[in-house]
Amino acid sequence: MARAEFPDCDVTVRGAVSIGRRLMDPLAELVKIDPKSIGVGQYQHDVDQTALKARLDTVVERCVNGVGVSLNTASANLLQYVSGLGPQLARSIVAFRAENGPFSARESLKKVPRLGPKAFEQCAGFLRIEGAINPLDTSAVHPERYDVVKKMAADAGATVADLIKKSELRKSIRPDQYVTNEVGLPTLRDILAELDKPGRDPRQSLISVAFDDRIRTIADLHEGMVLNGVVTNVTAFGAFVDIGVKQDGLVHISQLADTFVKDPRQVVSVQQPVRVKVVEVDTARKRIALTMKL
């Protein structure tokens, strides 16, 4: 993909571009990698490859649609995961954009060759246009529901832009007044939630963990140290914890709590910050044994 996009650039330049893009928009760059090649998990080669690909593609599609895609900057690799689009339509959108310039409104999508009404209906709500004339084009509100939002704004004596900016206007709206045969209460609540934070990042806030600055390698560890860590993986026999060195340490299931633990997932979860004590360090085999019994 990098060769096709930058045929005249050296491989080191392509690599630098990829690193920069991962910083700017991680999802847009990471979708170019086969999900099973990211290396999360140990058994991806032992299962049915067709079933694995189908499941992973579904997960990637959910992530892309959950976050939303910038219509004027997304690559064909990213656009193909948007509901209603595929590789061919994604390439058509990129080609249309290159020939006619940036999209100014979602409605302009209907001019893209081979993108019919059904595809537009499925994909439009997941495509964002930064700086669009219609502020709803930057949100997850589907064009089919623009009239509902306009009616809400008119009833509040304001514009749609005012409705997005002013929380007091949104709080004055009673969604049950706008229920119809086509638009139910759950949809109306979703619309108001989106107006509250248009284009919001759906991820939860990340809790940062402050590692001990003195600990850089496994050689810096010794028994009895109490350290901050973060859970990286949970298995049937315990949990792996990142304590700031290359190797994750293992908290065996018997060391997770002072009481009996049948399932480690009842005690810890991935990305959970924890305090652990070093029980044993095997430098030769690069193994670190930890305990949460402090």
TIPAVEX-163916 format. One record per residue (C-alpha): residue number from 1; residue in three letters; z, y, x. Coordinates in pm, whole numbers, padded with zeros to 5 digits. Each point is the difference from the previous one (the first is absolute). Example, Ala and Ser with C-alpha at 12.3 -4.5 7.8 and 13.67 -1.06 7.14 Angstrom:
BEGIN
<r pos="1" code="ALA" up="00780" north="-00450" east="01230"/>
<r pos="2" code="SER" up="-00066" north="00344" east="00137"/>
***
This chain:
BEGIN
<r pos="1" code="MET" up="00000" north="00000" east="00000"/>
<r pos="2" code="ALA" up="00086" north="00238" east="00284"/>
<r pos="3" code="ARG" up="-00329" north="-00079" east="00174"/>
<r pos="4" code="ALA" up="-00193" north="00076" east="-00318"/>
<r pos="5" code="GLU" up="00183" north="00330" east="-00050"/>
<r pos="6" code="PHE" up="00003" north="00115" east="00365"/>
<r pos="7" code="PRO" up="-00299" north="-00171" east="00166"/>
<r pos="8" code="ASP" up="-00018" north="00252" east="00287"/>
<r pos="9" code="CYS" up="00372" north="-00004" east="00087"/>
<r pos="10" code="ASP" up="00180" north="-00208" east="00260"/>
<r pos="11" code="VAL" up="00242" north="-00266" east="-00127"/>
<r pos="12" code="THR" up="00297" north="00205" east="00132"/>
<r pos="13" code="VAL" up="-00110" north="00297" east="-00211"/>
<r pos="14" code="ARG" up="-00030" north="-00223" east="-00308"/>
<r pos="15" code="GLY" up="00349" north="-00131" east="00067"/>
<r pos="16" code="ALA" up="00138" north="00353" east="00032"/>
<r pos="17" code="VAL" up="-00163" north="00099" east="-00330"/>
<r pos="18" code="SER" up="00156" north="-00302" east="-00171"/>
<r pos="19" code="ILE" up="00348" north="00086" east="00135"/>
<r pos="20" code="GLY" up="-00039" north="00360" east="-00117"/>
<r pos="21" code="ARG" up="-00114" north="-00111" east="-00344"/>
<r pos="22" code="ARG" up="00296" north="-00237" east="-00033"/>
<r pos="23" code="LEU" up="00228" north="00298" east="00055"/>
<r pos="24" code="MET" up="-00186" north="00219" east="-00251"/>
<r pos="25" code="ASP" up="-00060" north="-00257" east="-00275"/>
<r pos="26" code="PRO" up="00135" north="-00348" east="00086"/>
<r pos="27" code="LEU" up="-00121" north="-00180" east="-00312"/>
<r pos="28" code="ALA" up="-00356" north="00128" east="00035"/>
<r pos="29" code="GLU" up="-00023" north="-00145" east="00351"/>
<r pos="30" code="LEU" up="00198" north="-00320" east="-00048"/>
<r pos="31" code="VAL" up="-00219" north="-00121" east="-00289"/>
<r pos="32" code="LYS" up="-00274" north="-00054" east="00259"/>
<r pos="33" code="ILE" up="00202" north="-00284" east="00152"/>
<r pos="34" code="ASP" up="-00003" north="-00346" east="-00155"/>
<r pos="35" code="PRO" up="00355" north="-00015" east="-00148"/>
<r pos="36" code="LYS" up="00074" north="-00342" east="00150"/>
<r pos="37" code="SER" up="-00080" north="00143" east="00346"/>
<r pos="38" code="ILE" up="00280" north="00256" east="-00020"/>
<r pos="39" code="GLY" up="00232" north="-00283" east="00105"/>
<r pos="40" code="VAL" up="00274" north="00016" east="-00261"/>
<r pos="41" code="GLY" up="00120" north="-00356" east="-00049"/>
<r pos="42" code="GLN" up="-00051" north="-00317" east="00200"/>
<r pos="43" code="TYR" up="-00189" north="-00236" east="-00227"/>
<r pos="44" code="GLN" up="-00309" north="00191" east="-00116"/>
<r pos="45" code="HIS" up="-00232" north="-00253" east="00166"/>
<r pos="46" code="ASP" up="00165" north="-00303" east="-00165"/>
<r pos="47" code="VAL" up="-00080" north="00085" east="-00363"/>
<r pos="48" code="ASP" up="-00318" north="-00001" east="-00208"/>
<r pos="49" code="GLN" up="-00202" north="00285" east="00154"/>
<r pos="50" code="THR" up="-00197" north="00081" east="-00317"/>
<r pos="51" code="ALA" up="00317" north="00026" east="-00209"/>
<r pos="52" code="LEU" up="00171" north="00204" east="00274"/>
<r pos="53" code="LYS" up="-00289" north="00247" east="00020"/>
<r pos="54" code="ALA" up="-00008" north="00042" east="-00379"/>
<r pos="55" code="ARG" up="00374" north="00064" east="-00016"/>
<r pos="56" code="LEU" up="00003" north="00241" east="00295"/>
<r pos="57" code="ASP" up="-00300" north="00192" east="-00136"/>
<r pos="58" code="THR" up="00187" north="00039" east="-00330"/>
<r pos="59" code="VAL" up="00306" north="00136" east="00180"/>
<r pos="60" code="VAL" up="-00210" north="00246" east="00203"/>
<r pos="61" code="GLU" up="-00176" north="00113" east="-00319"/>
<r pos="62" code="ARG" up="00336" north="00062" east="-00169"/>
<r pos="63" code="CYS" up="00120" north="00203" east="00298"/>
<r pos="64" code="VAL" up="-00317" north="00211" east="00013"/>
<r pos="65" code="ASN" up="00007" north="00069" east="-00375"/>
<r pos="66" code="GLY" up="00373" north="00068" east="00004"/>
<r pos="67" code="VAL" up="-00036" north="00264" east="00271"/>
<r pos="68" code="GLY" up="-00335" north="00142" east="-00111"/>
<r pos="69" code="VAL" up="-00303" north="00089" east="00210"/>
<r pos="70" code="SER" up="-00136" north="00335" east="00114"/>
<r pos="71" code="LEU" up="-00356" north="-00003" east="-00132"/>
<r pos="72" code="ASN" up="-00134" north="00245" east="00259"/>
<r pos="73" code="THR" up="00143" north="-00166" east="00312"/>
<r pos="74" code="ALA" up="00026" north="-00372" east="-00079"/>
<r pos="75" code="SER" up="-00226" north="-00243" east="00182"/>
<r pos="76" code="ALA" up="-00203" north="-00266" east="-00177"/>
<r pos="77" code="ASN" up="00248" north="-00257" east="00136"/>
<r pos="78" code="LEU" up="00280" north="00167" east="-00194"/>
<r pos="79" code="LEU" up="-00198" north="00086" east="-00314"/>
<r pos="80" code="GLN" up="-00107" north="-00361" east="-00054"/>
<r pos="81" code="TYR" up="00362" north="-00091" east="-00084"/>
<r pos="82" code="VAL" up="00018" north="00253" east="-00286"/>
<r pos="83" code="SER" up="-00010" north="-00162" east="-00346"/>
<r pos="84" code="GLY" up="-00351" north="-00001" east="-00142"/>
<r pos="85" code="LEU" up="-00166" north="00050" east="00338"/>
<r pos="86" code="GLY" up="-00126" north="-00253" east="00252"/>
<r pos="87" code="PRO" up="-00176" north="00013" east="00337"/>
<r pos="88" code="GLN" up="-00335" north="00112" east="-00149"/>
<r pos="89" code="LEU" up="00139" north="00280" east="-00221"/>
<r pos="90" code="ALA" up="00232" north="00111" east="00282"/>
<r pos="91" code="ARG" up="-00300" north="00042" east="00231"/>
<r pos="92" code="SER" up="-00189" north="00185" east="-00276"/>
<r pos="93" code="ILE" up="00287" north="00248" east="-00038"/>
<r pos="94" code="VAL" up="00015" north="00066" east="00375"/>
<r pos="95" code="ALA" up="-00380" north="00042" east="00017"/>
<r pos="96" code="PHE" up="00002" north="00237" east="-00300"/>
<r pos="97" code="ARG" up="00281" north="00201" east="00159"/>
<r pos="98" code="ALA" up="-00188" north="00025" east="00331"/>
<r pos="99" code="GLU" up="-00316" north="00119" east="-00174"/>
<r pos="100" code="ASN" up="00151" north="00238" east="-00257"/>
<r pos="101" code="GLY" up="00325" north="00116" east="00160"/>
<r pos="102" code="PRO" up="00361" north="-00047" east="-00117"/>
<r pos="103" code="PHE" up="00078" north="-00083" east="-00361"/>
<r pos="104" code="SER" up="00142" north="00296" east="-00191"/>
<r pos="105" code="ALA" up="00095" north="-00195" east="-00315"/>
<r pos="106" code="ARG" up="00047" north="-00358" east="-00111"/>
<r pos="107" code="GLU" up="-00280" north="00045" east="-00253"/>
<r pos="108" code="SER" up="-00242" north="00029" east="00294"/>
<r pos="109" code="LEU" up="00055" north="-00370" east="00064"/>
<r pos="110" code="LYS" up="-00226" north="-00073" east="-00297"/>
<r pos="111" code="LYS" up="-00293" north="00131" east="00206"/>
<r pos="112" code="VAL" up="00045" north="-00272" east="00262"/>
<r pos="113" code="PRO" up="-00282" north="-00257" east="-00029"/>
<r pos="114" code="ARG" up="00102" north="-00328" east="-00170"/>
<r pos="115" code="LEU" up="00348" north="00130" east="-00087"/>
<r pos="116" code="GLY" up="00001" north="-00051" east="-00375"/>
<r pos="117" code="PRO" up="00246" north="00100" east="-00275"/>
<r pos="118" code="LYS" up="00207" north="-00318" east="00033"/>
<r pos="119" code="ALA" up="00044" north="00038" east="00376"/>
<r pos="120" code="PHE" up="00092" north="00367" east="-00048"/>
<r pos="121" code="GLU" up="00257" north="-00094" east="-00263"/>
<r pos="122" code="GLN" up="00164" north="-00249" east="00237"/>
<r pos="123" code="CYS" up="-00004" north="00201" east="00323"/>
<r pos="124" code="ALA" up="00037" north="00369" east="-00094"/>
<r pos="125" code="GLY" up="00380" north="00003" east="-00034"/>
<r pos="126" code="PHE" up="00047" north="-00135" east="00353"/>
<r pos="127" code="LEU" up="-00226" north="00255" east="00171"/>
<r pos="128" code="ARG" up="00146" north="00338" east="00101"/>
<r pos="129" code="ILE" up="-00184" north="00323" east="00081"/>
<r pos="130" code="GLU" up="00210" north="00239" east="00205"/>
<r pos="131" code="GLY" up="-00051" north="00364" east="-00096"/>
<r pos="132" code="ALA" up="-00197" north="-00085" east="-00315"/>
<r pos="133" code="ILE" up="-00062" north="00269" east="-00261"/>
<r pos="134" code="ASN" up="00173" north="-00214" east="-00260"/>
<r pos="135" code="PRO" up="00354" north="-00069" east="00133"/>
<r pos="136" code="LEU" up="00004" north="-00333" east="-00186"/>
<r pos="137" code="ASP" up="-00274" north="-00126" east="00235"/>
<r pos="138" code="THR" up="00263" north="-00010" east="00277"/>
<r pos="139" code="SER" up="00236" north="-00215" east="-00208"/>
<r pos="140" code="ALA" up="00012" north="-00357" east="-00132"/>
<r pos="141" code="VAL" up="-00066" north="00117" east="-00357"/>
<r pos="142" code="HIS" up="-00321" north="-00163" east="-00124"/>
<r pos="143" code="PRO" up="-00279" north="00231" east="-00127"/>
<r pos="144" code="GLU" up="00026" north="-00174" east="-00340"/>
<r pos="145" code="ARG" up="00346" north="00156" east="-00036"/>
<r pos="146" code="TYR" up="-00084" north="00355" east="00113"/>
<r pos="147" code="ASP" up="-00020" north="00119" east="-00362"/>
<r pos="148" code="VAL" up="00356" north="-00120" east="-00064"/>
<r pos="149" code="VAL" up="00127" north="00201" east="00298"/>
<r pos="150" code="LYS" up="-00198" north="00305" east="-00111"/>
<r pos="151" code="LYS" up="00156" north="-00026" east="-00346"/>
<r pos="152" code="MET" up="00348" north="-00025" east="00155"/>
<r pos="153" code="ALA" up="-00069" north="00312" east="00206"/>
<r pos="154" code="ALA" up="-00141" north="00192" east="-00299"/>
<r pos="155" code="ASP" up="00302" north="-00092" east="-00215"/>
<r pos="156" code="ALA" up="00226" north="00127" east="00280"/>
<r pos="157" code="GLY" up="-00201" north="00324" east="00019"/>
<r pos="158" code="ALA" up="-00110" north="-00065" east="00356"/>
<r pos="159" code="THR" up="-00289" north="-00127" east="00211"/>
<r pos="160" code="VAL" up="-00019" north="-00350" east="00147"/>
<r pos="161" code="ALA" up="00071" north="00147" east="00345"/>
<r pos="162" code="ASP" up="00314" north="00167" east="-00137"/>
<r pos="163" code="LEU" up="00108" north="-00328" east="-00157"/>
<r pos="164" code="ILE" up="-00021" north="-00170" east="00340"/>
<r pos="165" code="LYS" up="00182" north="00281" east="00183"/>
<r pos="166" code="LYS" up="00284" north="00073" east="-00242"/>
<r pos="167" code="SER" up="00254" north="-00271" east="-00073"/>
<r pos="168" code="GLU" up="00155" north="00193" east="-00291"/>
<r pos="169" code="LEU" up="-00332" north="-00018" east="-00186"/>
<r pos="170" code="ARG" up="-00024" north="-00376" east="00052"/>
<r pos="171" code="LYS" up="00359" north="-00052" east="-00116"/>
<r pos="172" code="SER" up="-00078" north="00182" east="-00326"/>
<r pos="173" code="ILE" up="-00268" north="-00257" east="-00089"/>
<r pos="174" code="ARG" up="00086" north="-00286" east="-00235"/>
<r pos="175" code="PRO" up="-00242" north="-00284" east="00080"/>
<r pos="176" code="ASP" up="00057" north="-00173" east="-00336"/>
<r pos="177" code="GLN" up="-00185" north="00290" east="-00167"/>
<r pos="178" code="TYR" up="-00324" north="-00099" east="00174"/>
<r pos="179" code="VAL" up="-00004" north="-00372" east="-00083"/>
<r pos="180" code="THR" up="-00332" north="-00116" east="-00154"/>
<r pos="181" code="ASN" up="-00175" north="-00330" east="-00060"/>
<r pos="182" code="GLU" up="-00161" north="00035" east="00345"/>
<r pos="183" code="VAL" up="00293" north="00145" east="00199"/>
<r pos="184" code="GLY" up="00342" north="-00163" east="-00018"/>
<r pos="185" code="LEU" up="00340" north="00130" east="00104"/>
<r pos="186" code="PRO" up="00009" north="-00190" east="00335"/>
<r pos="187" code="THR" up="-00331" north="00160" east="00101"/>
<r pos="188" code="LEU" up="00125" north="00346" east="-00097"/>
<r pos="189" code="ARG" up="00316" north="-00050" east="00205"/>
<r pos="190" code="ASP" up="-00211" north="-00107" east="00297"/>
<r pos="191" code="ILE" up="-00212" north="00314" east="-00038"/>
<r pos="192" code="LEU" up="00306" north="00227" east="-00001"/>
<r pos="193" code="ALA" up="00142" north="-00183" east="00303"/>
<r pos="194" code="GLU" up="-00328" north="00056" east="00184"/>
<r pos="195" code="LEU" up="-00004" north="00370" east="-00095"/>
<r pos="196" code="ASP" up="00352" north="00023" east="00140"/>
<r pos="197" code="LYS" up="-00119" north="-00118" east="00341"/>
<r pos="198" code="PRO" up="-00381" north="-00004" east="00008"/>
<r pos="199" code="GLY" up="-00139" north="-00226" east="00269"/>
<r pos="200" code="ARG" up="00351" north="-00110" east="00097"/>
<r pos="201" code="ASP" up="00057" north="-00258" east="00270"/>
<r pos="202" code="PRO" up="00106" north="-00314" east="-00188"/>
<r pos="203" code="ARG" up="00201" north="-00136" east="00292"/>
<r pos="204" code="GLN" up="00376" north="00029" east="00011"/>
<r pos="205" code="SER" up="00149" north="00225" east="00266"/>
<r pos="206" code="LEU" up="00039" north="-00182" east="00330"/>
<r pos="207" code="ILE" up="00352" north="-00022" east="00139"/>
<r pos="208" code="SER" up="-00019" north="00058" east="00375"/>
<r pos="209" code="VAL" up="00225" north="-00200" east="00232"/>
<r pos="210" code="ALA" up="00141" north="00159" east="00316"/>
<r pos="211" code="PHE" up="-00015" north="-00262" east="00276"/>
<r pos="212" code="ASP" up="00228" north="00019" east="00303"/>
<r pos="213" code="ASP" up="-00184" north="00202" east="00268"/>
<r pos="214" code="ARG" up="00160" north="-00207" east="00275"/>
<r pos="215" code="ILE" up="-00163" north="-00321" east="-00125"/>
<r pos="216" code="ARG" up="-00364" north="-00026" east="00108"/>
<r pos="217" code="THR" up="-00047" north="-00367" east="00098"/>
<r pos="218" code="ILE" up="00172" north="-00332" east="-00061"/>
<r pos="219" code="ALA" up="00159" north="00035" east="00346"/>
<r pos="220" code="ASP" up="00203" north="00300" east="-00128"/>
<r pos="221" code="LEU" up="00180" north="-00217" east="-00257"/>
<r pos="222" code="HIS" up="00329" north="-00177" east="00042"/>
<r pos="223" code="GLU" up="00230" north="-00195" east="-00229"/>
<r pos="224" code="GLY" up="00228" north="00206" east="-00221"/>
<r pos="225" code="MET" up="-00228" north="00303" east="-00035"/>
<r pos="226" code="VAL" up="-00006" north="00147" east="-00353"/>
<r pos="227" code="LEU" up="-00339" north="00156" east="-00080"/>
<r pos="228" code="ASN" up="-00206" north="00153" east="-00278"/>
<r pos="229" code="GLY" up="-00296" north="-00205" east="-00115"/>
<r pos="230" code="VAL" up="-00253" north="-00046" east="-00275"/>
<r pos="231" code="VAL" up="-00096" north="-00329" east="-00166"/>
<r pos="232" code="THR" up="-00361" north="-00094" east="00078"/>
<r pos="233" code="ASN" up="-00023" north="-00344" east="-00161"/>
<r pos="234" code="VAL" up="00212" north="-00225" east="-00221"/>
<r pos="235" code="THR" up="-00034" north="-00379" east="00019"/>
<r pos="236" code="ALA" up="00180" north="-00300" east="-00146"/>
<r pos="237" code="PHE" up="00218" north="-00026" east="00311"/>
<r pos="238" code="GLY" up="00092" north="00365" east="00052"/>
<r pos="239" code="ALA" up="-00138" north="00345" east="00073"/>
<r pos="240" code="PHE" up="-00181" north="00155" east="00294"/>
<r pos="241" code="VAL" up="00121" north="00345" east="00101"/>
<r pos="242" code="ASP" up="-00165" north="00265" east="00217"/>
<r pos="243" code="ILE" up="00265" north="00157" east="00226"/>
<r pos="244" code="GLY" up="-00236" north="00213" east="00208"/>
<r pos="245" code="VAL" up="-00128" north="-00252" east="00256"/>
<r pos="246" code="LYS" up="-00324" north="-00198" east="00003"/>
<r pos="247" code="GLN" up="00159" north="-00319" east="-00136"/>
<r pos="248" code="ASP" up="00160" north="-00008" east="-00344"/>
<r pos="249" code="GLY" up="00343" north="-00159" east="-00016"/>
<r pos="250" code="LEU" up="00093" north="-00277" east="-00244"/>
<r pos="251" code="VAL" up="00295" north="00016" east="-00236"/>
<r pos="252" code="HIS" up="00049" north="-00361" east="-00102"/>
<r pos="253" code="ILE" up="00077" north="-00064" east="-00368"/>
<r pos="254" code="SER" up="00354" north="-00096" east="00098"/>
<r pos="255" code="GLN" up="00046" north="00344" east="00161"/>
<r pos="256" code="LEU" up="-00125" north="00218" east="-00285"/>
<r pos="257" code="ALA" up="00332" north="00037" east="-00182"/>
<r pos="258" code="ASP" up="00363" north="-00111" east="00001"/>
<r pos="259" code="THR" up="-00070" north="-00208" east="-00309"/>
<r pos="260" code="PHE" up="-00238" north="-00293" east="-00054"/>
<r pos="261" code="VAL" up="-00364" north="00108" east="-00030"/>
<r pos="262" code="LYS" up="-00244" north="-00235" east="-00174"/>
<r pos="263" code="ASP" up="-00304" north="00228" east="00018"/>
<r pos="264" code="PRO" up="-00029" north="00277" east="00268"/>
<r pos="265" code="ARG" up="-00201" north="00213" east="-00249"/>
<r pos="266" code="GLN" up="00317" north="00044" east="-00204"/>
<r pos="267" code="VAL" up="00156" north="00188" east="00295"/>
<r pos="268" code="VAL" up="-00282" north="00176" east="00186"/>
<r pos="269" code="SER" up="-00355" north="00123" east="-00059"/>
<r pos="270" code="VAL" up="-00287" north="00117" east="00218"/>
<r pos="271" code="GLN" up="00039" north="00359" east="00130"/>
<r pos="272" code="GLN" up="00375" north="00000" east="-00075"/>
<r pos="273" code="PRO" up="00209" north="00183" east="00265"/>
<r pos="274" code="VAL" up="00284" north="-00220" east="00132"/>
<r pos="275" code="ARG" up="00278" north="00004" east="00260"/>
<r pos="276" code="VAL" up="00003" north="-00307" east="00221"/>
<r pos="277" code="LYS" up="00195" north="-00138" east="00295"/>
<r pos="278" code="VAL" up="-00161" north="-00184" east="00291"/>
<r pos="279" code="VAL" up="00130" north="-00358" east="00016"/>
<r pos="280" code="GLU" up="-00224" north="-00148" east="00268"/>
<r pos="281" code="VAL" up="-00288" north="00114" east="00222"/>
<r pos="282" code="ASP" up="-00239" north="-00258" east="00149"/>
<r pos="283" code="THR" up="-00214" north="00209" east="00236"/>
<r pos="284" code="ALA" up="-00204" north="-00296" east="00127"/>
<r pos="285" code="ARG" up="-00112" north="-00108" east="-00348"/>
<r pos="286" code="LYS" up="00008" north="00359" east="-00132"/>
<r pos="287" code="ARG" up="00234" north="-00082" east="-00287"/>
<r pos="288" code="ILE" up="00268" north="00224" east="-00147"/>
<r pos="289" code="ALA" up="00269" north="-00137" east="-00232"/>
<r pos="290" code="LEU" up="00170" north="00255" east="-00227"/>
<r pos="291" code="THR" up="00270" north="00005" east="-00264"/>
<r pos="292" code="MET" up="00076" north="00228" east="-00293"/>
<r pos="293" code="LYS" up="00361" north="-00116" east="-00008"/>
<r pos="294" code="LEU" up="00154" north="00308" east="00153"/>
***
